[in-house]
Amino acid sequence: MWKSAIIGLLAVWLLVAPFVLGSSTSNLYNDWLIGAIVTIAAICMSDRRLWERPIAAAAGIWLFISGFVPSVLRGRGVIETDLAVALVLIVAAISAGIHLREEVRELDRLGVLPEDRV
């Protein structure tokens, strides 16, 4: 559960970071788009759905890649912040996905996995 909270906090940071750090228009839209996607994924994270974690990880990967696109990011502080957020987002999303898969395997082994999850 703490992983989805971290993902949610990162999403909120992405939505406000362009105002705090002062960034270019392209970075503003990039952070807003990624922040909105990650916010939706974090809000929807549950033990019954599997799509949120790969979406959050993919958003983190894009945010990391965009850190190397000169037309998207300008300014060292903005680049460092987005790269750091991207790395934490990727690790949290992948970790949450691994944890969920282990939990599903254990429930299946115990025979208590709901039928709609199989």
Steps between C-alpha positions, in 0.01 A plus 500: 500500500786739573620465142176639361526788749852578375377485142214735592736748668729494197201569277401802709859626489501471120187713486644779717874477418487721188368786713743445786809456283402728215531304181446527127157463342588162350613371840185639660279299263723192527486503880125565502432217259718253689365627833140451386570148372681401818229659719232291330715187533567567871134567579391184319763270653335207668555132545240423235653679202837450341524781242598785732852388581621460140341836413680671790828331404459602135431860606817493709698363207368777275581762763854364522545496121359850466777619732738452209287681240632858486177648364297362794716592798702809567686576817714275713264499801205395289694224330638363826159511667323326213769232476485435876119483496514268199740259669297485822178461299641213294632319809175548696280386210709193422528415869122531542447273198740238635337513842154458347610201291655332806182561697285353222726192478477446875121535501478260207723251681277521806188457283338822618537696176160631385376342178495829308876538561601165351 
